[in-house]
C-alpha cells in the first residue's frame, strides 16, 4: 500500500507586482493555512517519509511548517521541474520514487496538480474527483491510497481518494 498526498501551495501574496511569479511569498492567510495543514497532516497520521516540493517561494513556505515539525524525519527534495509542472511531469516524479517510502507528499501548483488529482482518482472516487475538478484552491490537500507495492505502478484511475479538503473549510471545523 502506498499513500500519496498532493497539496497545492497555500495562498500567495500579490502585493508586490515587481516580483517574478516564482518569488511570490505567502500572505497572512497562507502562512496560517500552511501551519494548520502541517498539524493536520501529522494528526491524521499522513506524515510523509519523503516529500517533493516546487522551488517556488510560496511552495517552499507552504512545506516549511511541516518540515520544522518533522525535524528532519522526512527528506524533502526541492525540484525546479515541479514549478508549474503539468500532470505528466508530476506523475513521472511519483513513478520514480524510492519504494522504501510508503507515504509521499508533493507540494506544487495548479493547473497541473489539480489535473493529476483528477486523473489518479479511481471510479469509487468519482464524486470527490468531481469536487477536485470543480475547485482545487490554494492549500487544498488530496490524499490517495494505492493498492501497490512499487511507485512505478502508479497510473491514472487507480488511486482511491482517502481525503480531500480545503484549508478554509478544515479550519472552520476545527
C-alpha positions in Angstrom: 0.0 0.0 0.0 1.3 3.4 -1.0 -0.1 6.8 0.1 0.3 10.0 -2.0 -0.6 13.4 -0.6 -1.0 16.2 -3.1 -1.1 19.7 -1.7 -1.3 22.9 -3.6 0.8 25.7 -2.1 -1.0 28.0 0.3 -2.4 31.4 -0.5 0.2 33.7 -2.0 0.8 37.4 -1.7 0.1 39.5 -4.8 1.0 42.9 -3.1 4.4 43.0 -4.8 3.8 43.0 -8.6 7.5 43.6 -9.2 8.3 40.1 -8.0 8.6 37.3 -10.5 5.9 34.7 -10.1 8.2 32.1 -8.5 9.4 34.7 -5.9 5.9 35.4 -4.5 5.6 34.7 -0.8 2.6 33.6 1.2 0.1 36.2 2.5 -1.1 36.1 6.1 -3.9 33.6 5.4 -1.4 31.4 3.5 1.0 31.4 6.5 -1.8 30.4 8.8 -3.1 27.7 6.4 0.4 26.2 6.0 0.8 25.9 9.8 -2.6 24.4 10.2 -2.1 21.9 7.4 1.2 20.8 8.9 -0.5 20.0 12.2 -3.5 18.4 10.3 -1.3 16.1 8.3 0.6 14.8 11.4 -2.7 14.5 13.4 -4.2 12.4 10.6 -1.2 10.0 10.5 -0.2 11.0 7.0 3.3 12.0 7.9 5.4 11.7 4.8 8.5 9.6 4.6 9.6 11.7 1.6 8.4 15.0 0.1 8.8 16.6 -3.3 8.4 20.4 -3.4 8.5 23.0 -6.1 11.3 25.5 -5.7 8.9 28.5 -5.9 9.0 30.5 -2.7 5.3 30.0 -2.0 5.6 26.2 -2.2 8.8 26.2 0.0 7.0 28.4 2.5 4.0 26.0 2.5 6.1 23.0 3.4 8.2 24.8 5.9 6.0 24.3 9.0 5.7 20.6 8.2 9.5 20.3 7.7 10.0 22.0 11.1 7.5 19.8 12.8 9.2 16.6 11.4 12.7 17.8 12.4 14.5 16.0 9.6 12.4 12.8 9.7 11.3 13.5 6.2 13.6 14.1 3.3 12.4 17.0 1.2 13.5 17.3 -2.4 13.1 20.9 -3.8 12.7 20.5 -7.5 12.7 23.1 -10.3 10.8 20.7 -12.5 7.8 20.9 -10.2 7.3 24.6 -10.7 4.1 24.9 -12.7 4.5 21.2 -13.8 1.8 19.5 -15.8 0.4 16.1 -14.8 2.8 14.1 -16.9 5.8 15.6 -15.2 4.3 15.1 -11.7 3.3 11.5 -12.5 6.8 10.7 -13.7 8.2 12.2 -10.5 5.9 9.8 -8.5 6.8 6.8 -10.6 10.5 7.4 -9.9 10.1 7.5 -6.1 12.1 5.0 -4.0 9.8 2.2 -3.0 11.0 2.3 0.6 8.8 5.4 1.0 5.2 4.4 1.8 3.8 8.0 2.2 4.9 10.8 0.0 3.8 14.4 -0.2 4.0 16.7 -3.2 3.6 20.4 -2.8 3.2 22.1 -6.2 0.9 24.3 -8.4 -2.2 24.4 -10.4 -3.4 23.6 -13.0 -1.1 20.5 -13.1 -1.7 19.4 -9.5 -5.5 19.5 -9.8 -5.3 17.7 -13.2 -3.2 15.0 -11.7 -5.5 14.6 -8.7 -8.5 14.1 -11.1 -6.5 11.7 -13.4 -5.4 9.5 -10.5 -8.9 9.1 -9.0 -10.5 5.7 -9.3 -14.1 5.0 -10.2 -15.1 4.8 -6.5 -13.8 8.3 -6.0 -15.9 9.9 -8.8 -17.8 12.3 -6.5 -14.6 13.6 -4.8 -12.8 13.7 -8.2 -15.6 16.0 -9.4 -15.2 18.3 -6.4 -11.5 18.5 -7.1 -12.0 19.2 -10.7 -14.5 21.9 -9.8 -12.2 23.7 -7.3 -8.7 22.8 -6.1 -7.9 26.0 -4.3 -4.6 27.1 -2.7 -3.8 24.9 0.3 -6.1 22.1 -0.9 -5.0 18.6 0.2 -5.8 15.4 -1.6 -4.7 12.0 -0.1 -4.6 9.0 -2.3 -4.2 5.3 -1.4 -2.8 2.9 -4.0 -3.0 -0.9 -3.6 0.5 -1.3 -5.0 4.0 -2.1 -3.7 6.0 0.0 -6.2 5.7 3.6 -7.1 6.4 2.8 -10.7 2.9 1.1 -10.8 1.1 4.4 -10.1 -1.1 5.2 -13.1 -4.3 7.0 -14.0 -7.6 5.9 -12.4 -6.2 3.6 -9.7 -5.9 5.9 -6.7 -8.6 5.8 -4.1 -9.2 9.3 -2.7 -9.0 8.8 1.1 -9.4 12.5 1.8 -9.9 15.8 0.0 -10.1 19.1 1.9 -9.7 22.8 1.7 -7.9 24.8 4.4 -10.7 27.3 4.9 -13.3 24.6 5.5 -11.0 22.5 7.7 -10.0 25.4 9.8 -13.7 26.3 10.3 -14.5 22.8 11.5 -11.6 22.6 14.0 
